[in-house]
């Protein structure tokens, strides 16, 4: 049955006739009269309910859309759509709509897509003069329908065929607009030059929706593919928007921040360290906010309080109401020491409830800003509070506070664990976390990471459990072992469905309850269908229940009372849900990973003296679930241990506050000695350190540690790329180095895990570092103020040089190594000069490749060869062989063709002539 027949089967004759009759009338009217006529009709009492009104509007607009004949001018079409959006008031989520309303809306959306395909094929895109209202109609349509994972006609499409990709690419921008309507989460398969897009003559609305397409992320089906798409695209997008910021209105800036922030929020549930991508996003926010609000951001100097004077601390959030953020946050205010701290609370947004009252009652100063867009008033209020420290409770969950954090509104700004990732902001100096962080967790944060004892915060209890449902009402036997997960549905990744099935298969008397929704409008049938389908295929669907929404925290804990074991999620675990389960005495099964958001459950258990239930692999997760289900006495023992300690350990507001406030005092004393604060965020951004990429090697750690120390002493940031085995072997020996896992290496061809030069280039392409560095891991850099010298010399240039070979680092005598190069610093535009090739660090010729391409490429880049001794190297035997020397030399010969055939006999001559060419073409400089 097609869409038209489906609609006709569920609508009454009078409903259909009403819409058709009205359509016949409006065809005879002009457009302005039609809009006024429709408005009057909808305000009359002829349509008795909201559902009737919505169905009528959808049917009418469907007829209008069908009758529209595309021509070169598409502006009348956008007026039709604008009228529909204005009168229809589409919800973000359509789960709560009736079946009738949903069916008719689906028909409208289907017709809308098909007509837009014709519009984009017939109408001019560039140079079209769409007014502001029409432009925002375009943007709203994509955000509400085409890129919205909860839209009535959107479905999850895992990939596009090659033919489909080529079809859309061949159509250019119209093809991208069409693709975004039908394949909202597949932009990773199409590449686009964002700079060219924003430099084109397209209306801003079309540029915006294409950009948003490259950010679009599903909700319940998010995976690492979507994370990679976002992290790869965010830097070129932010750079293009910076370069065209004159066309970026405040409204569009806010919309972009909301789209990008939402995408980052969603992909955080798939795991992964996103610090580089979030830093690009943070730099853009700071850049734009400094332009928009420079007139209002007058923070000039850090305060030095007189002895006995209180330190002024401010807290800001849009979630200081009955929301998970407040349950972990409010104790910071309730239990603060009024003798040492003067607490200011800034509530942004309209919400105000009993939790908001707690903030107001326990703070010395409380200000509420219902108008979230009144930036001037909010900023002035914070600045006039004369704060020493401003603390953001949950950057990453709300675009308004994200944007405000791009300004330096207090001498020191901190972030708390409202959202379990780095903020990426250059204007946030500290991230206050707990001791659940991994040993090397600093690499996950742009801010300085502070580890407080335990969770770093005590949970506020929302109330005692209220029983809302019984096992009998759910059809669960009283003697069953009941697992439960109250986590948000987005935390239930598709790859974990199989674990739920395995648990039910191995424990025949087990039941699993999922409560993945906070409200009925948040329900999504795709998640329910997916999870139930996995259970159905294994024949265990009758023991897996997905319950209806239970929103009140006390009612949620009441639901926990009928369960035996809490199933934590991974890679984004539970905070509030685990704490509530522990308060009810439940055992928890949790999988611990490297990211903080996968370590909360394990940290909570360990703080209570419980190790049972902590897994490190999916198999262990299932095994612990089975063991706890089968061993009732062990569950009872754990339950008693939890109940004995849980309140004093995890709900101990006054005790947890002491360590937290001691850290605030320490931060204040450290930073109060530093005189000026940059009065523009642009200054903060410009001081971003240069990152050096290298590949550390197991063995010879002492010389490498010495070399790396000279880099870090100069102020360079260091990242080592290694295969997974080497990464974990080296990480404990180099705790202050950021390690990145290489997803391929040279073992298959060369027998050793050499890292490909291309993968270093790819890393830099996906970052936002303006100047990039590559240095051999055993090269010591010796020169006073080298970071400053390199920063100045490498700007818009390619800087490289050779080492001095010495017998030991204590020796002052050595010889310049003329046959190769060991360090490279270059402007990021150089990255585009390197085509894919097989050169590897640790093998011959890669250093010639690195130096040669900027010299002989079509884009002229100033190439500077350092002729002063700034690098030392302890001599050691070469570890490459003749085969790699010949093969990689021949590869280089494809780009620098010698006037002779390359062979083992002629390769030394080719090497000598290559070095000569590099020296002649480059400009010698002294550092």
Buried (B, 14 or more C-beta within 10 A) or exposed (E): EEBEEBBEEBBEEEBBEBBEEBBEEBEEEEEEEBBEBBEEBEEEEEBEEEBBBBBBBBBBBBBBBEEBEBEEEBEBBBBBBBBBBBBBEBBEBBBEBEEBBBBBBBBBBBBBBEBBBEBBEBBEBEEBEBEEEBBBBBBBBBBBBBBBBBBBBBEBEEEBEEEBBEBBBEBEBBBBBBBBBBBBBBBBBBEBEBBEBBEBEBBBBBBBBBBBBBBBBBBBBBBBBBBBBBBBBBBBBBBBBBEBBEEBEEEBBBBBBBBBBBBBBBBBBBBBBBBBBBBBBBBBBBBBBBBBBBEBBEBEEBBEEEEEEBBBBBBBBBBBBBBBBBBBBBBBBBBBBEEBBBBBBBBBBEBBEEBBEBBBEBBBBBBBBEEBEEBEEBBBBBBEBEBBBBBBBBBBBBBBBBBBBBBBBBBBBBBBBBBBBBBBBBBBBBBBBBBBBBEBBBBBBBBEBBBBBBBBBBBBBBEEBBEBBEBEEBEBEEEBBBBBBBBBBBBBBBEBBEBBBBBBBBBEEBBBBBBBBBEEBBBBEBBBEBBBEBBBEBEBBEBBBBBEBBEEBBBBBBBBBBBBBBBBBBBBBBBBBBBBBBBBBBBBBBBBBBBBBBBBBBBBBBBBEBEBBBBEEBEBBBBBBBBBBBBEEBBEBBBEBBBEBBBEBBBBBEBBBEEBBEBBEEBBEEBBEEEEBBBBBBBBBEEBBBBBBBBBBEEBBEBBBBBBEBBBEBBBBBBBBBBEEBBEEBBEEBEEBBBBEBEEBBEEEBEBBBBBBBBBBBBBBBBBBBBBBBBBBBBBBBBEEBBEBBBEBBBEBBBBBBBBBBEEBEEEEBEEBEEBBBBBBBBBEBBEBBEEBBBBBBBBBBBBBBBBBBBEBEEEBBBBBBBEBBBBBBEEEEEBEEEBBBBBBBBBBEBBEBEEEBEEEBBEEBBEBBBEBBEEBBEEBEB
